[in-house]
Amino acid sequence: MVEKARGAAAGLALILALAGCSSAGDGDGGDDGAGAKAAATPLNASQLAQAIPSKLAAPEGWKGRQPRVLEGSETQKLCQLAARFSCAGLTAMANTQYSQTFDTDVKFELLAYDTVDNAKAGMKTLVADTREGTTAETFKPLTINTGADETDAYAKEKQTNAALRVGTVVAFVIGTSLPQDRDLQSFATMQVQRITTAVTGKNPDA
């Protein structure tokens, strides 16, 4: 994965294997975050495992991968190894991937924090990391509305990416060669909805 954003995704995937439109902090310019406010309480590892998109939830024509979840002290150790986002208050991580063809996929990364303030710091550092090295020629801000508390979405060559904060959870959705422009919006919205459902103790796949 040569792209910076794909590098961030690969970093999280490696960690787990071992065990926009507006800038971060400004909201997403269109959402009021009403649905996301329910997620102001921390998610435990079990809830995060439900929040990450499941194989069952993969849209028609897409193949899901079994999600991976990491929690506890190992999360902190491996977060420091990745050094791509704030580790303060990080309690669990999860990732998965949907694929359509060999070079068409969407990756989902979730970071669970113990407080909203720590999640905001996680969002800020993740956005800074994924934007590093971009230029006006390669970077195109995107506008998506998902109900998240914060959103940073952009296109870069074959990628369309969105960093999202939903209460105490930071999500990163990385699309590569997505067939349609609206696909990033759809996948990001699904991710936000799964987080807000999981925090209530309900199963998003029920």
C-alpha positions in Angstrom: 0.0 0.0 0.0 1.9 3.0 -1.3 -0.7 5.7 -0.5 -0.5 7.4 2.9 -4.1 6.6 3.8 -3.6 3.0 2.8 -0.5 3.0 4.9 -2.5 4.0 7.9 -4.9 1.2 7.2 -2.1 -1.3 6.7 -0.6 -0.2 9.9 -3.7 -1.0 11.9 -4.2 -4.2 10.1 -0.7 -5.3 10.9 -1.1 -4.3 14.5 -4.3 -6.5 14.8 -2.6 -9.3 13.0 0.2 -9.3 15.5 -2.1 -9.8 18.5 -12.7 16.2 3.9 -15.0 18.0 3.8 -14.3 20.0 6.9 -11.3 19.8 9.1 -11.3 17.8 12.3 -12.9 19.6 15.1 -15.3 21.6 12.9 -17.9 19.0 12.4 -18.9 17.9 8.9 -20.6 21.1 7.8 -24.0 19.5 7.4 -24.7 17.0 10.2 -25.8 18.0 13.7 -24.5 14.8 15.2 -27.9 14.1 16.8 -27.8 10.4 16.3 -24.1 10.2 17.3 -24.5 11.9 20.7 -25.7 8.6 22.1 -22.1 7.3 21.7 -20.7 9.8 24.3 -20.2 6.8 26.6 -17.2 4.5 25.9 -17.6 1.3 24.0 -16.1 -1.9 25.4 -14.4 -4.4 23.1 -17.6 -6.5 22.7 -19.6 -3.4 21.6 -16.7 -2.4 19.2 -16.8 -6.0 17.7 -20.5 -5.3 16.9 -19.9 -1.8 15.6 -17.3 -2.9 13.0 -19.1 -3.9 9.8 -19.8 -7.6 9.8 -19.6 -10.1 6.9 -23.3 -10.4 7.2 -23.7 -6.6 6.5 -21.7 -6.6 3.3 -23.8 -5.1 0.4 -24.7 -7.3 -2.5 -21.7 -7.9 -4.7 -19.3 -7.3 -1.9 -17.4 -9.9 0.1 -16.8 -9.3 3.8 -13.8 -10.4 5.9 -14.0 -11.6 9.5 -13.4 -8.5 11.7 -10.5 -8.4 14.1 -10.6 -6.8 17.5 -7.8 -6.0 20.0 -8.3 -4.8 23.5 -6.6 -4.2 26.9 -2.9 -3.4 27.5 -1.9 -5.0 24.2 -3.9 -2.2 22.5 -1.7 0.4 24.0 1.5 -1.4 23.2 0.7 -1.9 19.6 -0.8 1.6 19.2 2.6 3.0 20.3 4.2 0.8 17.7 2.1 2.2 14.9 2.6 5.8 16.1 -0.1 7.1 13.7 -2.7 8.4 16.1 -3.1 9.4 19.8 -2.9 6.4 22.2 -4.1 8.4 25.2 -7.2 6.7 26.5 -7.3 4.1 23.7 -9.0 1.0 25.0 -9.7 -1.2 21.9 -9.2 -1.3 18.1 -11.0 -3.2 15.3 -10.7 -3.5 11.6 -12.2 -5.3 8.6 -12.5 -5.1 4.9 -15.1 -5.5 2.1 -13.9 -6.4 -1.4 -15.6 -6.4 -4.8 -12.7 -7.1 -7.1 -8.9 -7.5 -6.7 -8.3 -3.7 -6.7 -11.7 -2.5 -5.4 -12.2 -2.6 -1.7 -13.2 -0.6 1.4 -11.4 -0.9 4.7 -12.9 0.0 8.1 -10.8 0.9 11.1 -12.3 1.7 14.6 -10.5 3.2 17.6 -12.4 3.1 20.9 -11.4 5.8 23.5 -12.4 6.2 27.2 -13.6 9.8 26.8 -14.8 12.2 24.2 -11.8 14.5 24.7 -9.4 11.6 24.1 -11.4 10.6 21.0 -11.1 14.2 19.7 -7.3 14.0 20.1 -7.4 10.6 18.3 -9.4 12.1 15.4 -7.0 15.1 15.2 -3.9 13.0 15.0 -5.3 10.5 12.6 -6.4 13.2 10.2 -3.0 14.9 10.4 -1.3 11.5 9.7 -3.5 10.6 6.7 -3.2 14.1 5.2 0.6 14.2 5.5 2.3 14.5 2.2 -0.8 15.5 0.2 -0.7 18.4 -2.2 -3.3 20.6 -3.9 -2.9 18.4 -7.0 -3.5 15.1 -5.2 -6.0 16.2 -2.5 -9.7 16.9 -3.1 -11.9 17.7 -0.1 -15.3 15.8 -0.1 -18.6 16.6 1.5 -20.5 13.7 3.1 -23.2 13.8 5.7 -23.4 10.8 8.0 -24.6 12.0 11.4 -21.0 11.9 12.9 -19.8 14.5 15.4 -16.7 15.2 13.2 -15.9 14.3 9.6 -12.9 14.7 7.4 -13.4 13.3 3.9 -11.3 13.6 0.8 -10.3 11.9 -2.5 -6.7 11.2 -3.5 -6.1 9.5 -6.8 -7.9 6.1 -6.6 -8.9 6.6 -3.0 -11.9 8.1 -1.3 -11.4 8.3 2.5 -13.3 9.5 5.5 -12.2 9.9 9.1 -15.2 10.1 11.5 -15.7 10.7 15.2 -18.9 9.3 16.8 -18.8 10.2 20.5 -15.8 8.3 21.9 -15.1 6.2 18.8 -13.0 7.3 15.8 -13.6 5.5 12.5 -11.5 5.5 9.3 -13.2 4.4 6.1 -10.8 3.9 3.2 -12.2 3.2 -0.2 -10.0 2.1 -3.2 -11.4 2.4 -6.8 -15.0 2.5 -5.5 -17.4 2.0 -8.4 -19.6 5.1 -7.7 -19.0 8.5 -6.1 -21.8 7.9 -3.5 -20.2 4.6 -2.2 -18.0 6.4 0.3 -21.1 8.2 1.7 -23.0 4.9 1.9 -20.2 3.0 3.7 -19.4 5.8 6.0 -23.1 6.2 7.0 -23.4 2.5 7.6 -20.3 2.7 9.9 -21.8 5.6 11.9 -25.1 3.8 12.3 -23.5 0.7 13.5 -21.6 2.6 16.2 -24.7 4.4 17.4 -26.6 1.1 17.5 -23.8 -0.8 19.3 -23.5 1.8 22.1 -27.1 1.2 23.1 -26.3 -2.5 23.6 -28.2 -3.6 20.5 -26.8 -5.8 17.7 -26.6 -3.8 14.4 -27.1 -7.1 12.5 -30.3 -8.1 14.4 
